Amino acid sequence: MPMYEYKCDACDHEFEREQSMSDKPIKTCPKCKKRKARRMISGTGGFILKGGGWEKDLYSGPSNRGGGGGDD
Ligand SMILES: [Zn+2]
């Protein structure tokens, strides 16, 4: 499971959580208990590189490129 980095807007506390991609982002800061935690997408976990696959899946239906559509 990928690790996600969180940072709390309220107290600046940073922490990591192991979550599956489908899990909801954590909102509650474990330190101050305020719902101010935000997930940081910073390259640490290689999230962006790994995520390359999903784009293909999305576009696997109708082929959008090279079809010569309405751009002229
Ligand atoms: Zn906090």
N, CA, C, O and the ligand as a Tripos MOL2 file, in Angstrom:
@<TRIPOS>MOLECULE
protein
  289   287    73     0     0
PROTEIN
NO_CHARGES

@<TRIPOS>ATOM
      1 N           0.8420   -1.2120    0.0000 N.3       1 MET1
      2 CA          0.0000    0.0000    0.0000 C.3       1 MET1
      3 C           0.8680    1.2500    0.0000 C.2       1 MET1
      4 O           1.9180    1.2880    0.6430 O.2       1 MET1
      5 N           0.4430    2.2300   -0.6940 N.am      2 PRO2
      6 CA          1.2450    3.4640   -0.7510 C.3       2 PRO2
      7 C           1.1430    4.2730    0.5280 C.2       2 PRO2
      8 O           0.1420    4.2290    1.2420 O.2       2 PRO2
      9 N           2.1830    4.9930    0.7880 N.am      3 MET3
     10 CA          2.1880    5.8900    1.9410 C.3       3 MET3
     11 C           1.7920    7.2890    1.4820 C.2       3 MET3
     12 O           2.2230    7.7760    0.4370 O.2       3 MET3
     13 N           0.9820    7.8910    2.2790 N.am      4 TYR4
     14 CA          0.6030    9.2570    1.9570 C.3       4 TYR4
     15 C           1.0920   10.2010    3.0460 C.2       4 TYR4
     16 O           1.0690    9.8780    4.2330 O.2       4 TYR4
     17 N           1.5200   11.3320    2.6260 N.am      5 GLU5
     18 CA          1.9620   12.3380    3.5800 C.3       5 GLU5
     19 C           0.8460   13.3370    3.8210 C.2       5 GLU5
     20 O           0.1630   13.7890    2.9020 O.2       5 GLU5
     21 N           0.6960   13.6520    5.0590 N.am      6 TYR6
     22 CA         -0.3190   14.6350    5.4280 C.3       6 TYR6
     23 C           0.3260   15.7740    6.1810 C.2       6 TYR6
     24 O           1.3620   15.6170    6.8270 O.2       6 TYR6
     25 N          -0.2950   16.8950    6.0820 N.am      7 LYS7
     26 CA          0.1360   18.0210    6.8900 C.3       7 LYS7
     27 C          -1.0850   18.7180    7.4450 C.2       7 LYS7
     28 O          -2.0950   18.8870    6.7630 O.2       7 LYS7
     29 N          -0.9710   19.1160    8.6880 N.am      8 CYS8
     30 CA         -2.0920   19.7730    9.3380 C.3       8 CYS8
     31 C          -1.9670   21.2890    9.1630 C.2       8 CYS8
     32 O          -0.9290   21.8890    9.4410 O.2       8 CYS8
     33 N          -3.0370   21.8650    8.7040 N.am      9 ASP9
     34 CA         -3.0380   23.3140    8.5130 C.3       9 ASP9
     35 C          -3.0760   24.0640    9.8320 C.2       9 ASP9
     36 O          -2.6440   25.2140    9.9210 O.2       9 ASP9
     37 N          -3.5850   23.4160   10.8330 N.am     10 ALA10
     38 CA         -3.7810   24.0980   12.1100 C.3      10 ALA10
     39 C          -2.4850   24.1670   12.9220 C.2      10 ALA10
     40 O          -2.1250   25.2230   13.4420 O.2      10 ALA10
     41 N          -1.7890   23.0310   13.0250 N.am     11 CYS11
     42 CA         -0.6170   23.0140   13.8930 C.3      11 CYS11
     43 C           0.6710   22.6790   13.1380 C.2      11 CYS11
     44 O           1.7380   22.5720   13.7420 O.2      11 CYS11
     45 N           0.5690   22.5160   11.8280 N.am     12 ASP12
     46 CA          1.7420   22.2240   11.0040 C.3      12 ASP12
     47 C           2.3420   20.8470   11.2510 C.2      12 ASP12
     48 O           3.4560   20.5630   10.8120 O.2      12 ASP12
     49 N           1.6330   20.0260   11.9270 N.am     13 HIS13
     50 CA          2.1160   18.6750   12.1800 C.3      13 HIS13
     51 C           2.1060   17.8680   10.8810 C.2      13 HIS13
     52 O           1.1340   17.8940   10.1260 O.2      13 HIS13
     53 N           3.1970   17.1560   10.6370 N.am     14 GLU14
     54 CA          3.2650   16.3140    9.4500 C.3      14 GLU14
     55 C           3.2800   14.8530    9.8600 C.2      14 GLU14
     56 O           3.9450   14.4750   10.8240 O.2      14 GLU14
     57 N           2.5460   14.0390    9.1260 N.am     15 PHE15
     58 CA          2.5250   12.6130    9.4430 C.3      15 PHE15
     59 C           2.2650   11.8100    8.1790 C.2      15 PHE15
     60 O           1.8670   12.3450    7.1450 O.2      15 PHE15
     61 N           2.5030   10.5170    8.2940 N.am     16 GLU16
     62 CA          2.3180    9.6420    7.1520 C.3      16 GLU16
     63 C           1.3010    8.5590    7.4750 C.2      16 GLU16
     64 O           1.1890    8.1070    8.6150 O.2      16 GLU16
     65 N           0.5830    8.1640    6.4780 N.am     17 ARG17
     66 CA         -0.3770    7.0810    6.6660 C.3      17 ARG17
     67 C          -0.2880    6.1260    5.4900 C.2      17 ARG17
     68 O          -0.1200    6.5340    4.3410 O.2      17 ARG17
     69 N          -0.4030    4.8610    5.8030 N.am     18 GLU18
     70 CA         -0.4430    3.8690    4.7520 C.3      18 GLU18
     71 C          -1.9050    3.6310    4.4030 C.2      18 GLU18
     72 O          -2.6990    3.2180    5.2490 O.2      18 GLU18
     73 N          -2.2430    3.8890    3.1770 N.am     19 GLN19
     74 CA         -3.6380    3.7460    2.7900 C.3      19 GLN19
     75 C          -3.7280    3.1620    1.4040 C.2      19 GLN19
     76 O          -2.8140    3.2990    0.5900 O.2      19 GLN19
     77 N          -4.8270    2.5170    1.1510 N.am     20 SER20
     78 CA         -5.0300    2.0780   -0.2120 C.3      20 SER20
     79 C          -5.5430    3.2690   -1.0140 C.2      20 SER20
     80 O          -6.0370    4.2520   -0.4610 O.2      20 SER20
     81 N          -5.4160    3.1540   -2.3030 N.am     21 MET21
     82 CA         -5.7490    4.2900   -3.1590 C.3      21 MET21
     83 C          -7.2130    4.6790   -3.0360 C.2      21 MET21
     84 O          -7.5820    5.8300   -3.2680 O.2      21 MET21
     85 N          -8.0360    3.7190   -2.6720 N.am     22 SER22
     86 CA         -9.4680    4.0070   -2.6330 C.3      22 SER22
     87 C          -9.9070    4.5530   -1.2850 C.2      22 SER22
     88 O         -11.0500    4.9810   -1.1250 O.2      22 SER22
     89 N          -8.9980    4.5400   -0.3150 N.am     23 ASP23
     90 CA         -9.3760    5.0720    0.9780 C.3      23 ASP23
     91 C          -9.5950    6.5760    0.9120 C.2      23 ASP23
     92 O          -8.9820    7.2840    0.1140 O.2      23 ASP23
     93 N         -10.4660    7.0250    1.7540 N.am     24 LYS24
     94 CA        -10.6900    8.4700    1.7940 C.3      24 LYS24
     95 C          -9.5200    9.1490    2.4850 C.2      24 LYS24
     96 O          -8.9280    8.5940    3.4100 O.2      24 LYS24
     97 N          -9.1980   10.3210    2.0430 N.am     25 PRO25
     98 CA         -8.1260   11.0580    2.7080 C.3      25 PRO25
     99 C          -8.4840   11.3530    4.1610 C.2      25 PRO25
    100 O          -9.6370   11.6130    4.5060 O.2      25 PRO25
    101 N          -7.4600   11.3010    4.9880 N.am     26 ILE26
    102 CA         -7.6810   11.5910    6.3970 C.3      26 ILE26
    103 C          -7.8480   13.0970    6.5900 C.2      26 ILE26
    104 O          -7.1440   13.9090    5.9890 O.2      26 ILE26
    105 N          -8.7780   13.4260    7.4280 N.am     27 LYS27
    106 CA         -9.0050   14.8490    7.6670 C.3      27 LYS27
    107 C          -8.5210   15.2670    9.0450 C.2      27 LYS27
    108 O          -8.1180   16.4090    9.2700 O.2      27 LYS27
    109 N          -8.5710   14.3210    9.9470 N.am     28 THR28
    110 CA         -8.3020   14.6760   11.3310 C.3      28 THR28
    111 C          -6.8170   14.5700   11.6730 C.2      28 THR28
    112 O          -6.1910   13.5320   11.4600 O.2      28 THR28
    113 N          -6.2900   15.6150   12.1830 N.am     29 CYS29
    114 CA         -4.8980   15.6330   12.6060 C.3      29 CYS29
    115 C          -4.7520   14.8340   13.9080 C.2      29 CYS29
    116 O          -5.5030   15.0560   14.8580 O.2      29 CYS29
    117 N          -3.7920   13.9070   13.9540 N.am     30 PRO30
    118 CA         -3.6330   13.0840   15.1590 C.3      30 PRO30
    119 C          -3.0670   13.8760   16.3300 C.2      30 PRO30
    120 O          -3.1220   13.4180   17.4710 O.2      30 PRO30
    121 N          -2.5420   15.0190   16.0650 N.am     31 LYS31
    122 CA         -1.9250   15.7860   17.1360 C.3      31 LYS31
    123 C          -2.9160   16.7460   17.7930 C.2      31 LYS31
    124 O          -3.1280   16.7080   19.0050 O.2      31 LYS31
    125 N          -3.5070   17.5920   16.9830 N.am     32 CYS32
    126 CA         -4.4030   18.5870   17.5680 C.3      32 CYS32
    127 C          -5.8750   18.2020   17.4280 C.2      32 CYS32
    128 O          -6.7590   18.8670   17.9690 O.2      32 CYS32
    129 N          -6.1270   17.0950   16.6780 N.am     33 LYS33
    130 CA         -7.4840   16.5570   16.5200 C.3      33 LYS33
    131 C          -8.4180   17.4730   15.7410 C.2      33 LYS33
    132 O          -9.6330   17.2800   15.7150 O.2      33 LYS33
    133 N          -7.8280   18.4560   15.1210 N.am     34 LYS34
    134 CA         -8.6780   19.2880   14.2730 C.3      34 LYS34
    135 C          -8.7540   18.6800   12.8910 C.2      34 LYS34
    136 O          -7.8420   17.9820   12.4470 O.2      34 LYS34
    137 N          -9.8410   18.9520   12.2290 N.am     35 ARG35
    138 CA        -10.0030   18.3840   10.8960 C.3      35 ARG35
    139 C          -9.3510   19.2770    9.8570 C.2      35 ARG35
    140 O         -10.0020   19.8060    8.9560 O.2      35 ARG35
    141 N          -8.0750   19.4230   10.0100 N.am     36 LYS36
    142 CA         -7.3470   20.3410    9.1430 C.3      36 LYS36
    143 C          -6.2220   19.6570    8.3870 C.2      36 LYS36
    144 O          -5.4040   20.3190    7.7480 O.2      36 LYS36
    145 N          -6.1800   18.3550    8.4570 N.am     37 ALA37
    146 CA         -5.1030   17.6470    7.7760 C.3      37 ALA37
    147 C          -5.3560   17.6210    6.2700 C.2      37 ALA37
    148 O          -6.4810   17.4710    5.7940 O.2      37 ALA37
    149 N          -4.2710   17.7710    5.5640 N.am     38 ARG38
    150 CA         -4.3900   17.7420    4.1100 C.3      38 ARG38
    151 C          -3.3670   16.7840    3.5320 C.2      38 ARG38
    152 O          -2.2240   16.7300    3.9880 O.2      38 ARG38
    153 N          -3.7750   16.0420    2.5440 N.am     39 ARG39
    154 CA         -2.8600   15.1120    1.9200 C.3      39 ARG39
    155 C          -1.9310   15.8720    0.9730 C.2      39 ARG39
    156 O          -2.3660   16.7120    0.1860 O.2      39 ARG39
    157 N          -0.6880   15.5640    1.0680 N.am     40 MET40
    158 CA          0.2740   16.2240    0.2060 C.3      40 MET40
    159 C           0.6910   15.2630   -0.9010 C.2      40 MET40
    160 O           1.1330   14.1450   -0.6350 O.2      40 MET40
    161 N           0.5480   15.7010   -2.1190 N.am     41 ILE41
    162 CA          1.0340   14.8970   -3.2320 C.3      41 ILE41
    163 C           2.4020   15.4390   -3.6170 C.2      41 ILE41
    164 O           2.5370   16.2810   -4.5040 O.2      41 ILE41
    165 N           3.3770   14.9470   -2.9460 N.am     42 SER42
    166 CA          4.7330   15.3680   -3.2800 C.3      42 SER42
    167 C           5.4460   14.1280   -3.7410 C.2      42 SER42
    168 O           5.1310   13.0640   -3.2080 O.2      42 SER42
    169 N           6.2910   14.1450   -4.5910 N.am     43 GLY43
    170 CA          6.8180   12.9220   -5.2050 C.3      43 GLY43
    171 C           7.3220   11.8180   -4.3060 C.2      43 GLY43
    172 O           7.8070   10.8090   -4.8180 O.2      43 GLY43
    173 N           7.2370   11.9450   -3.0250 N.am     44 THR44
    174 CA          7.8930   10.9810   -2.1380 C.3      44 THR44
    175 C           7.5290    9.5270   -2.4390 C.2      44 THR44
    176 O           8.4060    8.6710   -2.5530 O.2      44 THR44
    177 N           6.2620    9.2640   -2.5630 N.am     45 GLY45
    178 CA          5.8540    7.8860   -2.7690 C.3      45 GLY45
    179 C           5.8480    7.4790   -4.2290 C.2      45 GLY45
    180 O           5.4450    6.3650   -4.5640 O.2      45 GLY45
    181 N           6.2840    8.3550   -5.0850 N.am     46 GLY46
    182 CA          6.2550    8.0390   -6.5100 C.3      46 GLY46
    183 C           4.8370    7.9470   -7.0280 C.2      46 GLY46
    184 O           4.5640    7.2380   -7.9970 O.2      46 GLY46
    185 N           3.9560    8.6480   -6.3950 N.am     47 PHE47
    186 CA          2.5340    8.5440   -6.7150 C.3      47 PHE47
    187 C           2.2560    8.9040   -8.1670 C.2      47 PHE47
    188 O           1.5070    8.2100   -8.8540 O.2      47 PHE47
    189 N           2.8510    9.9720   -8.6230 N.am     48 ILE48
    190 CA          2.5640   10.4550   -9.9650 C.3      48 ILE48
    191 C           3.0940    9.4860  -11.0250 C.2      48 ILE48
    192 O           2.4250    9.2130  -12.0210 O.2      48 ILE48
    193 N           4.2910    8.9770  -10.7990 N.am     49 LEU49
    194 CA          4.8580    8.0330  -11.7540 C.3      49 LEU49
    195 C           4.0100    6.7780  -11.8480 C.2      49 LEU49
    196 O           3.6910    6.2970  -12.9350 O.2      49 LEU49
    197 N           3.6560    6.2660  -10.6890 N.am     50 LYS50
    198 CA          2.8830    5.0420  -10.6420 C.3      50 LYS50
    199 C           1.5040    5.2400  -11.2370 C.2      50 LYS50
    200 O           0.9420    4.3280  -11.8460 O.2      50 LYS50
    201 N           0.9630    6.4280  -11.0610 N.am     51 GLY51
    202 CA         -0.4140    6.6670  -11.4700 C.3      51 GLY51
    203 C          -0.5860    6.7160  -12.9710 C.2      51 GLY51
    204 O          -1.6990    6.9150  -13.4580 O.2      51 GLY51
    205 N           0.4820    6.5400  -13.7100 N.am     52 GLY52
    206 CA          0.3840    6.6550  -15.1640 C.3      52 GLY52
    207 C          -0.6370    5.7150  -15.7710 C.2      52 GLY52
    208 O          -1.2160    6.0050  -16.8180 O.2      52 GLY52
    209 N          -0.8530    4.6040  -15.1200 N.am     53 GLY53
    210 CA         -1.7190    3.5820  -15.7040 C.3      53 GLY53
    211 C          -3.1670    3.9620  -15.8110 C.2      53 GLY53
    212 O          -3.8450    3.5950  -16.7710 O.2      53 GLY53
    213 N          -3.6400    4.6830  -14.8490 N.am     54 TRP54
    214 CA         -5.0780    4.9150  -14.8130 C.3      54 TRP54
    215 C          -5.5580    5.7410  -15.9990 C.2      54 TRP54
    216 O          -6.6840    5.5890  -16.4730 O.2      54 TRP54
    217 N          -4.6860    6.6080  -16.4600 N.am     55 GLU55
    218 CA         -5.0760    7.4640  -17.5640 C.3      55 GLU55
    219 C          -5.4240    6.6280  -18.7960 C.2      55 GLU55
    220 O          -6.3920    6.8940  -19.5100 O.2      55 GLU55
    221 N          -4.6090    5.6280  -19.0090 N.am     56 LYS56
    222 CA         -4.8440    4.7570  -20.1530 C.3      56 LYS56
    223 C          -6.2010    4.0730  -20.0290 C.2      56 LYS56
    224 O          -6.9590    3.9800  -20.9950 O.2      56 LYS56
    225 N          -6.4860    3.6030  -18.8350 N.am     57 ASP57
    226 CA         -7.7550    2.9210  -18.6380 C.3      57 ASP57
    227 C          -8.9310    3.8220  -18.9730 C.2      57 ASP57
    228 O          -9.9190    3.3960  -19.5720 O.2      57 ASP57
    229 N          -8.7980    5.0660  -18.5730 N.am     58 LEU58
    230 CA         -9.8820    6.0070  -18.7780 C.3      58 LEU58
    231 C         -10.1700    6.2080  -20.2650 C.2      58 LEU58
    232 O         -11.3150    6.3410  -20.6950 O.2      58 LEU58
    233 N          -9.0950    6.2230  -21.0130 N.am     59 TYR59
    234 CA         -9.2520    6.5460  -22.4260 C.3      59 TYR59
    235 C          -9.3120    5.3170  -23.3170 C.2      59 TYR59
    236 O          -9.2040    5.4120  -24.5390 O.2      59 TYR59
    237 N          -9.4840    4.1720  -22.6920 N.am     60 SER60
    238 CA         -9.3970    2.9470  -23.4760 C.3      60 SER60
    239 C         -10.6480    2.7540  -24.3300 C.2      60 SER60
    240 O         -10.6550    1.9460  -25.2590 O.2      60 SER60
    241 N         -11.6830    3.4830  -24.0160 N.am     61 GLY61
    242 CA        -12.9060    3.3360  -24.7860 C.3      61 GLY61
    243 C         -12.7830    3.9290  -26.1800 C.2      61 GLY61
    244 O         -12.1090    3.3640  -27.0420 O.2      61 GLY61
    245 N         -13.4150    5.0370  -26.4000 N.am     62 PRO62
    246 CA        -13.3050    5.6790  -27.7050 C.3      62 PRO62
    247 C         -11.9220    6.2640  -27.9010 C.2      62 PRO62
    248 O         -11.4110    6.9620  -27.0260 O.2      62 PRO62
    249 N         -11.3310    5.9920  -29.0080 N.am     63 SER63
    250 CA         -9.9770    6.5090  -29.2410 C.3      63 SER63
    251 C         -10.0610    7.9810  -29.5960 C.2      63 SER63
    252 O         -10.7240    8.3870  -30.5510 O.2      63 SER63
    253 N          -9.3830    8.7370  -28.8110 N.am     64 ASN64
    254 CA         -9.5430   10.1860  -28.9300 C.3      64 ASN64
    255 C          -8.4690   10.8540  -29.7680 C.2      64 ASN64
    256 O          -8.6270   11.9830  -30.2320 O.2      64 ASN64
    257 N          -7.3820   10.1380  -29.9490 N.am     65 ARG65
    258 CA         -6.2440   10.8080  -30.5710 C.3      65 ARG65
    259 C          -6.0560   10.3090  -31.9880 C.2      65 ARG65
    260 O          -6.2560    9.1280  -32.2740 O.2      65 ARG65
    261 N          -5.6790   11.1910  -32.8520 N.am     66 GLY66
    262 CA         -5.3810   10.7960  -34.2170 C.3      66 GLY66
    263 C          -6.6380   10.5610  -35.0320 C.2      66 GLY66
    264 O          -6.5570   10.2240  -36.2130 O.2      66 GLY66
    265 N          -7.7570   10.7280  -34.4400 N.am     67 GLY67
    266 CA         -8.9770   10.4920  -35.1820 C.3      67 GLY67
    267 C          -9.2600   11.6050  -36.1800 C.2      67 GLY67
    268 O         -10.0260   11.4400  -37.1290 O.2      67 GLY67
    269 N          -8.6290   12.7250  -35.9400 N.am     68 GLY68
    270 CA         -8.8820   13.8380  -36.8460 C.3      68 GLY68
    271 C         -10.2510   14.4060  -36.5510 C.2      68 GLY68
    272 O         -11.1740   14.3010  -37.3580 O.2      68 GLY68
    273 N         -10.3680   15.0100  -35.3830 N.am     69 GLY69
    274 CA        -11.7000   15.4370  -34.9730 C.3      69 GLY69
    275 C         -11.9950   16.8700  -35.3620 C.2      69 GLY69
    276 O         -11.7160   17.3130  -36.4760 O.2      69 GLY69
    277 N         -12.5580   17.5650  -34.4230 N.am     70 GLY70
    278 CA        -13.0360   18.8850  -34.7860 C.3      70 GLY70
    279 C         -12.0250   19.9910  -34.5980 C.2      70 GLY70
    280 O         -12.3900   21.0860  -34.1700 O.2      70 GLY70
    281 N         -10.8030   19.7470  -34.8930 N.am     71 ASP71
    282 CA         -9.8080   20.7850  -34.6330 C.3      71 ASP71
    283 C          -9.5110   21.6290  -35.8530 C.2      71 ASP71
    284 O          -8.7980   22.6270  -35.7460 O.2      71 ASP71
    285 N         -10.0180   21.2740  -36.9640 N.am     72 ASP72
    286 CA         -9.7550   22.0810  -38.1420 C.3      72 ASP72
    287 C         -10.9750   22.8920  -38.4690 C.2      72 ASP72
    288 O         -10.9700   23.6510  -39.4380 O.2      72 ASP72
    289 ZN         -2.8880   19.5540   13.8580 Zn       73 ZN73
@<TRIPOS>BOND
     1     1     2 1
     2     2     3 1
     3     3     4 2
     4     3     5 am
     5     5     6 1
     6     6     7 1
     7     7     8 2
     8     7     9 am
     9     9    10 1
    10    10    11 1
    11    11    12 2
    12    11    13 am
    13    13    14 1
    14    14    15 1
    15    15    16 2
    16    15    17 am
    17    17    18 1
    18    18    19 1
    19    19    20 2
    20    19    21 am
    21    21    22 1
    22    22    23 1
    23    23    24 2
    24    23    25 am
    25    25    26 1
    26    26    27 1
    27    27    28 2
    28    27    29 am
    29    29    30 1
    30    30    31 1
    31    31    32 2
    32    31    33 am
    33    33    34 1
    34    34    35 1
    35    35    36 2
    36    35    37 am
    37    37    38 1
    38    38    39 1
    39    39    40 2
    40    39    41 am
    41    41    42 1
    42    42    43 1
    43    43    44 2
    44    43    45 am
    45    45    46 1
    46    46    47 1
    47    47    48 2
    48    47    49 am
    49    49    50 1
    50    50    51 1
    51    51    52 2
    52    51    53 am
    53    53    54 1
    54    54    55 1
    55    55    56 2
    56    55    57 am
    57    57    58 1
    58    58    59 1
    59    59    60 2
    60    59    61 am
    61    61    62 1
    62    62    63 1
    63    63    64 2
    64    63    65 am
    65    65    66 1
    66    66    67 1
    67    67    68 2
    68    67    69 am
    69    69    70 1
    70    70    71 1
    71    71    72 2
    72    71    73 am
    73    73    74 1
    74    74    75 1
    75    75    76 2
    76    75    77 am
    77    77    78 1
    78    78    79 1
    79    79    80 2
    80    79    81 am
    81    81    82 1
    82    82    83 1
    83    83    84 2
    84    83    85 am
    85    85    86 1
    86    86    87 1
    87    87    88 2
    88    87    89 am
    89    89    90 1
    90    90    91 1
    91    91    92 2
    92    91    93 am
    93    93    94 1
    94    94    95 1
    95    95    96 2
    96    95    97 am
    97    97    98 1
    98    98    99 1
    99    99   100 2
   100    99   101 am
   101   101   102 1
   102   102   103 1
   103   103   104 2
   104   103   105 am
   105   105   106 1
   106   106   107 1
   107   107   108 2
   108   107   109 am
   109   109   110 1
   110   110   111 1
   111   111   112 2
   112   111   113 am
   113   113   114 1
   114   114   115 1
   115   115   116 2
   116   115   117 am
   117   117   118 1
   118   118   119 1
   119   119   120 2
   120   119   121 am
   121   121   122 1
   122   122   123 1
   123   123   124 2
   124   123   125 am
   125   125   126 1
   126   126   127 1
   127   127   128 2
   128   127   129 am
   129   129   130 1
   130   130   131 1
   131   131   132 2
   132   131   133 am
   133   133   134 1
   134   134   135 1
   135   135   136 2
   136   135   137 am
   137   137   138 1
   138   138   139 1
   139   139   140 2
   140   139   141 am
   141   141   142 1
   142   142   143 1
   143   143   144 2
   144   143   145 am
   145   145   146 1
   146   146   147 1
   147   147   148 2
   148   147   149 am
   149   149   150 1
   150   150   151 1
   151   151   152 2
   152   151   153 am
   153   153   154 1
   154   154   155 1
   155   155   156 2
   156   155   157 am
   157   157   158 1
   158   158   159 1
   159   159   160 2
   160   159   161 am
   161   161   162 1
   162   162   163 1
   163   163   164 2
   164   163   165 am
   165   165   166 1
   166   166   167 1
   167   167   168 2
   168   167   169 am
   169   169   170 1
   170   170   171 1
   171   171   172 2
   172   171   173 am
   173   173   174 1
   174   174   175 1
   175   175   176 2
   176   175   177 am
   177   177   178 1
   178   178   179 1
   179   179   180 2
   180   179   181 am
   181   181   182 1
   182   182   183 1
   183   183   184 2
   184   183   185 am
   185   185   186 1
   186   186   187 1
   187   187   188 2
   188   187   189 am
   189   189   190 1
   190   190   191 1
   191   191   192 2
   192   191   193 am
   193   193   194 1
   194   194   195 1
   195   195   196 2
   196   195   197 am
   197   197   198 1
   198   198   199 1
   199   199   200 2
   200   199   201 am
   201   201   202 1
   202   202   203 1
   203   203   204 2
   204   203   205 am
   205   205   206 1
   206   206   207 1
   207   207   208 2
   208   207   209 am
   209   209   210 1
   210   210   211 1
   211   211   212 2
   212   211   213 am
   213   213   214 1
   214   214   215 1
   215   215   216 2
   216   215   217 am
   217   217   218 1
   218   218   219 1
   219   219   220 2
   220   219   221 am
   221   221   222 1
   222   222   223 1
   223   223   224 2
   224   223   225 am
   225   225   226 1
   226   226   227 1
   227   227   228 2
   228   227   229 am
   229   229   230 1
   230   230   231 1
   231   231   232 2
   232   231   233 am
   233   233   234 1
   234   234   235 1
   235   235   236 2
   236   235   237 am
   237   237   238 1
   238   238   239 1
   239   239   240 2
   240   239   241 am
   241   241   242 1
   242   242   243 1
   243   243   244 2
   244   243   245 am
   245   245   246 1
   246   246   247 1
   247   247   248 2
   248   247   249 am
   249   249   250 1
   250   250   251 1
   251   251   252 2
   252   251   253 am
   253   253   254 1
   254   254   255 1
   255   255   256 2
   256   255   257 am
   257   257   258 1
   258   258   259 1
   259   259   260 2
   260   259   261 am
   261   261   262 1
   262   262   263 1
   263   263   264 2
   264   263   265 am
   265   265   266 1
   266   266   267 1
   267   267   268 2
   268   267   269 am
   269   269   270 1
   270   270   271 1
   271   271   272 2
   272   271   273 am
   273   273   274 1
   274   274   275 1
   275   275   276 2
   276   275   277 am
   277   277   278 1
   278   278   279 1
   279   279   280 2
   280   279   281 am
   281   281   282 1
   282   282   283 1
   283   283   284 2
   284   283   285 am
   285   285   286 1
   286   286   287 1
   287   287   288 2
@<TRIPOS>SUBSTRUCTURE
     1 MET1         2 RESIDUE 1 A MET
     2 PRO2         6 RESIDUE 1 A PRO
     3 MET3        10 RESIDUE 1 A MET
     4 TYR4        14 RESIDUE 1 A TYR
     5 GLU5        18 RESIDUE 1 A GLU
     6 TYR6        22 RESIDUE 1 A TYR
     7 LYS7        26 RESIDUE 1 A LYS
     8 CYS8        30 RESIDUE 1 A CYS
     9 ASP9        34 RESIDUE 1 A ASP
    10 ALA10       38 RESIDUE 1 A ALA
    11 CYS11       42 RESIDUE 1 A CYS
    12 ASP12       46 RESIDUE 1 A ASP
    13 HIS13       50 RESIDUE 1 A HIS
    14 GLU14       54 RESIDUE 1 A GLU
    15 PHE15       58 RESIDUE 1 A PHE
    16 GLU16       62 RESIDUE 1 A GLU
    17 ARG17       66 RESIDUE 1 A ARG
    18 GLU18       70 RESIDUE 1 A GLU
    19 GLN19       74 RESIDUE 1 A GLN
    20 SER20       78 RESIDUE 1 A SER
    21 MET21       82 RESIDUE 1 A MET
    22 SER22       86 RESIDUE 1 A SER
    23 ASP23       90 RESIDUE 1 A ASP
    24 LYS24       94 RESIDUE 1 A LYS
    25 PRO25       98 RESIDUE 1 A PRO
    26 ILE26      102 RESIDUE 1 A ILE
    27 LYS27      106 RESIDUE 1 A LYS
    28 THR28      110 RESIDUE 1 A THR
    29 CYS29      114 RESIDUE 1 A CYS
    30 PRO30      118 RESIDUE 1 A PRO
    31 LYS31      122 RESIDUE 1 A LYS
    32 CYS32      126 RESIDUE 1 A CYS
    33 LYS33      130 RESIDUE 1 A LYS
    34 LYS34      134 RESIDUE 1 A LYS
    35 ARG35      138 RESIDUE 1 A ARG
    36 LYS36      142 RESIDUE 1 A LYS
    37 ALA37      146 RESIDUE 1 A ALA
    38 ARG38      150 RESIDUE 1 A ARG
    39 ARG39      154 RESIDUE 1 A ARG
    40 MET40      158 RESIDUE 1 A MET
    41 ILE41      162 RESIDUE 1 A ILE
    42 SER42      166 RESIDUE 1 A SER
    43 GLY43      170 RESIDUE 1 A GLY
    44 THR44      174 RESIDUE 1 A THR
    45 GLY45      178 RESIDUE 1 A GLY
    46 GLY46      182 RESIDUE 1 A GLY
    47 PHE47      186 RESIDUE 1 A PHE
    48 ILE48      190 RESIDUE 1 A ILE
    49 LEU49      194 RESIDUE 1 A LEU
    50 LYS50      198 RESIDUE 1 A LYS
    51 GLY51      202 RESIDUE 1 A GLY
    52 GLY52      206 RESIDUE 1 A GLY
    53 GLY53      210 RESIDUE 1 A GLY
    54 TRP54      214 RESIDUE 1 A TRP
    55 GLU55      218 RESIDUE 1 A GLU
    56 LYS56      222 RESIDUE 1 A LYS
    57 ASP57      226 RESIDUE 1 A ASP
    58 LEU58      230 RESIDUE 1 A LEU
    59 TYR59      234 RESIDUE 1 A TYR
    60 SER60      238 RESIDUE 1 A SER
    61 GLY61      242 RESIDUE 1 A GLY
    62 PRO62      246 RESIDUE 1 A PRO
    63 SER63      250 RESIDUE 1 A SER
    64 ASN64      254 RESIDUE 1 A ASN
    65 ARG65      258 RESIDUE 1 A ARG
    66 GLY66      262 RESIDUE 1 A GLY
    67 GLY67      266 RESIDUE 1 A GLY
    68 GLY68      270 RESIDUE 1 A GLY
    69 GLY69      274 RESIDUE 1 A GLY
    70 GLY70      278 RESIDUE 1 A GLY
    71 ASP71      282 RESIDUE 1 A ASP
    72 ASP72      286 RESIDUE 1 A ASP
    73 ZN73       289 GROUP 0 **** ****
